[in-house]
């Protein structure tokens, strides 16, 4: 029978969930190994010196929830500790997941320079610092970083120190979850034109997600989701921004925007950047349980949203109208707004909604196929003065699976979190976009507290 050290051509080796105590020294003979997975090996206490450093072809190393600890240098090293410097010889390493105490974070400019994926799990016992990277980390250390996840760092005020920001020019994905003290998740005055996805959840000190001086720096942002941030007042801050002097149009590539359970949110975009129209690429917009939000955006922004295909607004108690007349928009009172791509619309549980827009005479929605309006008691008649909107021909409401899945995940995460805090509280969070049963069975579409229009056009 062959020993594991003789499998010289082995490329992938996984001990995920195994009860091994020591990684065999002969693992170092697997010179073609590209992936080593030691995830959930909680009994693992020892890796012989130089075993890791001999795996010259290793590209991916996964050590989450293992029993190992990392140290820098050999002096004073305990049996269950591994010298972090061994990773410095892995020139092909592009993915690493492990737990790193901040006091031991390396200061070598060459270490991790090729990493594309780097996930740090943080324990409140081993990671008491208020900084993710304390001390001095060379500026180029994070240049190849593509994805950054930060989770459960309750003392962290910002993601990275300002001197490291220039090294994040290749960052594409940023997620920040349950960081109770976080005051900023993006990076003021730094252009991150590669960043395409931002997800923020459970950051209760945030007042906004994208500050004014970063708005133009996120020229390629494609998706933004913000969930369960108790203090958030505004998504995009626009104080003084004049893009007439710049070739960069802010938010020009944003396609999907999800806003879920933001109890203090009053504006998505309080002011419009001068000299341009926003959201010209937006295709999906969902808003759920934002009880201080009175409207979504101005008529001029609505005009720019020509690519919008799906619009859903649920459980926003103060919502009065979807589109309002903005500053210097008197001309829109008799104008027509066209949303040529809008196919799906849902307005649910909006007790103060009276109209789509009081100051616009007509909406042209030629592609509209699916409409649901429920629990909007102040809206007694169809809210639209449609110029060329299809008449309801068949009672039916459906939502494409990709959108429903994304939206439901965000909503259900919030609902589950609330139930954990107070199991006895009654939560209506299950009334999400797939409420097929609402109104289909009773047929009472004329009741005072409920008005429905479900339309499907083939």
Secondary structure, 3 states (H helix, E strand, C coil): CCCHHHCCCCCEEECCCCCCCEECHHHHHCCCCCEEECCCCCCCCEECCCCCCCCCCCCEEECCCCCCEEECCCCCCCCCEEEHHHHHHCCCCCEEEEECCHHHCCCCCCCCCCCCEEEEECCCCCCCCCCCCCCCCCHHHHCCCCEEEEECCCCCCECCCHHHHHHHCCCCEEEEECCCCCCECCCCCCCCCCCCEEEEECCCCCCEEECHHHHHHCCCCCEEEEECCCCCCEEECCCCCEHHHCCCCCCCCCCEEEEECCCCCCEEECCCCECCCCCCCCCEEEEECCCCCCCCEEHHHHHHCCCCCEEEEECCCCCCECEECCCCCHHHHCCEEECCCCCEEEEECCCCCCECCCCCCEEECCCCCEEEEECCCCCCCCCCCECCCCCCCCCCCCCCHHHHHHHHHHHHHHHHHHHHHCCCCCCCCCCCCCCCCCCCCCCCCCCCCCCCCCECCC
